Amino acid sequence: MLVDSHCHLDFDVFDADREATIARARAAGVTTMLTICTHLSKFDAVRAVAEADPEIWCSVGVHPHEAAGEGIDAPEALVQRAAHPKVVGIGETGLDFYYDHSPREAQRVNFRAHIAAARATGLPLIVHAREADEETAQVLREEAGKGGLTGVMHCFSSGRALAEAALQIGFYISLSGIVTFKNAEELREIARDVPLDRLLVETDAPYLAPMPLRGKRNEPAFVAHTARFVAELKGVDEAELAHITTDNFYRLFRKAKRPGPGR
């Protein structure tokens, strides 16, 4: 059993074959998926995907790219929506200084509001970081020092210092198809050192399909390729890696319920 801990099943690229996409995931052994909110205005659609399937969960949040148009400066809107039984995480949020699609100050305000919502709800924070390692680490250290904060660095492709900072405060590291790319040796070196009990796997579908499927539309079934690659990287067999990352997912996303007998 595998978990795709981060995908975007509400995106319109799945409109024509969303049910078939989910069926292919199940056929590949991916029993559970977490579909991620990036726009507060689109939360209802994200939630609807999760409501339609007992093993799909969702988050609520505003991506840093959207901070200018939809960013929040207080946690209440997130806290209210997080009361829904299908919402198991806050985000994705964070800082992206590579694209700078939103002003950096708007991203900072949005990030802090999400952190406040995560602390208020007790749900884990789902963090996006790109070309913002030092500031992301600083913010997370400050906020973790106040207590009551858990989370994951999603689609991790940053440097060792941010990985170590995240691990030090108890966060998890989630690996996507990027770890399989030919030019990702630095990331692989970091991944080798991430403790197995802090590791998750994800697709970030529809983006970043792993080798040997790079260039195709990514989908949750493809997390099996990433998991296979990570298992070899970590020197464990595939079944053990699947078991460990699944346990890690449910340990972090405690509100999500494991599949029951006969489901």
N, C-alpha and C positions, 0 to 999 in steps of 0.2 A: 504494500500500500504506500502510495506517495501523496504528498500534498503540494499543490502549486500555491505557494504562499503569497503570490502577488500577480494578478492578471487584471485585464480590463475588458470583461465580457460584455459590458454595456456599449462598447464602441460600435459605431455603425458598420465597421468592416465585418462584424459578426452577424449583422441583421439577417443575411440570407441563409445562414447555416448555423445559427447559434446552438440549436438542439443537437445537430450532428457533431458540432465541435465538442460539446460536452460528452456526447456518446463516445467519440474517439478518445477523449481523455480517460474515460472509465475503462475502455478497452485496453489502454496502455497502463492501467494500474493506478491512475490518478483518481482517487476516490473523493478527495476534498479540494475545493478551490476557494480562494479569497479574492473576490473581485473588488477593485479599489476605486474609490471616489476621487475625482480630480477637480470637479466643479460642484459647488454647493447647489447651483441651479439644476444640476443633473442628478442629484442624489436620489430622487424618486425612481429614476430609471435603473440606477445601480441597485437600489433596494429591491426593485421588482425582479431583477435577475436572481437575487438571492432567495427571495420568497418563493420562487418557482421550483426550487430544488432543495431538499433537506440537507444536502451536503455542500451547498454553496453558501458562503458567508460574505459579508461586505464591511466596508469601512465608510467613514464620513470625513471629508476634508477638502481642502483647496490646495491644489498643486502650486508650487512657487511660481510657475509660469503664469498662473492666473491671478496672482496676488494684486495686480493693479486693478483688475476689473471686478474680482469677486473676493478679494482678500478680506479677512475679518480682523477686528482689533479687540475682540472680547470673546470668551469661550461659549457664551450661552447658546448660540445657534447650533454649535456642534454638540453640546451636552444634551440639548433637547432631542436631537435626532438620534443620538447614541443610546437613548433609552429603548429603541426598537430592539427586539430580541435577536434580530439577524446582524446587528452592528457589533462587531467584535474588536474594532481598532479605530484609531484616530489618525487621519492622513489620507493620501500622502501629503506631507508637508516638508519644509526644509529650505535650503538655500541653493540656488543655481546661478552661479556667477559666470558660467560659460556662455549661455545664451542670453542672459539678462533680458528675458522677455518682459519682466516686470522690474521696476526700480528696486534697488537693493534694500532701501529702507522699508518699502512696502512688504518685501519678502520677510524681513526681520520681524516686523510687527505681526504678520500672519503666522510665522513660525512660533513666536512666543504665545500667541493666543491658542494655537493647537496644543502646545505643551500644557497650558493651563487647563484645557479641556481634558487632556489625557490624565492629568493629576486628579481632576474633579470626578472623573468617571471611573478611574482605576483601570482604564483600557490602555493597551500598549500604543505607543507612538510609532508611526511608520515614516521613516525619515529618508528623504531624497537629498543627496549632496553631490554637487558637481562643481569643481574648481572653487570650492569654498571650505576646504578641509579645516583650516585653522579656526575660522570663525564658528563653524559647526561644532567642532570639538569644544571650543570655549563656552558656547551657549549650553551644550549638553552637560558639561561639567558643572556649570553654575546651577542649572535647573535640577540636576540629579542631587546636588548637595542639599537641596530643600526637601528631598525625600519624596517617596510616592511616585516614582517615574520608572516605567519599563518601556522597552521598545526594540526596534530592529532597524538596522541600516539596510535599506532595501537596494537590490541590484548593485551590490557593492563593487565599485571600480575606483575607489579613492586610494590614497596612500597608506602606508603602514601606521603612521602616527594617528590617523583618525580611527583606524581599526583598533589599535591598542587603547585609545581613549574610550571608544564605545564599549569594548570588552571590560575595561576597568570599572565602568559604571553599571555593568550588568546587562548591557544590550546584546542582542544577537546580530549576527552577520548573515545576510541572505545573498547567495550566489545565483547569478543568472547565466544565460548562454554566453555572456562576455568571457567567462572563465575558460571557455573552450576555444576562443579565437587565437589565431597563430601569434598575434602581437601582444598577448596578454600574459607574458611570462612573469612580470612583476606582480600582477594580481595572483597568479598561481603560487608564487612564493609566499605571499601573505596568506592565501587560503590554506596552504599546508600547515600553517601555524595556528589557525583558528581552532580552538578546542571543539571536539565533536559535539559536545553538549551545548554549544552556542551557535550551531550551524543550521541554516534553513536553505532550501532551494526554491527557485521561482522561475517563471518565464518572463514576466513583464509583458506578456502577450497583449497586443499583436506585434510588439517590437522585439528585436534582438534574438532571432531564432539561433539556436546553437549549431555548431558544426555537427554533422555535415549538411545541415538544412539552412545555413546562413543565406539570407536573401529572400527566403520565403516568408509569408505571413506566419508569425509565431502563434502558437496555440497551446493550451495547457498540456496536451498529450506530450509535447516536446520536452517537458521538464524531465521526462525519463532519460533523455539523452544527456542532459546536464548532470543528473544524479549519477548516471553511469560513469561519466567523466570524473566527477568529484570523488566517487568511491575509489577509483583507481588512483587519483591524486593523493587521497588520504590513506591508501593502503588497507582498505576494508572491502568486503564484498558488497555487491549491490543491495542484497536483502538487508544487511546490517545498516547500510547508509539510509535506506528507505525507512527502516524502523526507527533509527535515531532521529532523523529529521522530522518524521511524523510526531514522535513523542515531544520533540522540541516545540513544534508548532502548537500543540495543545497545552504545553506548559506555559508558553508565552500568551497565546490567545485563549485564555481560560474560559471565556464566555462561550466559545465554540464547543459544541458537543460532539464527541466521537460518534462515528456510525454505530448504531446498535445492532444486535442480532437480527438477521433477516432483512437488514436495510442495505 
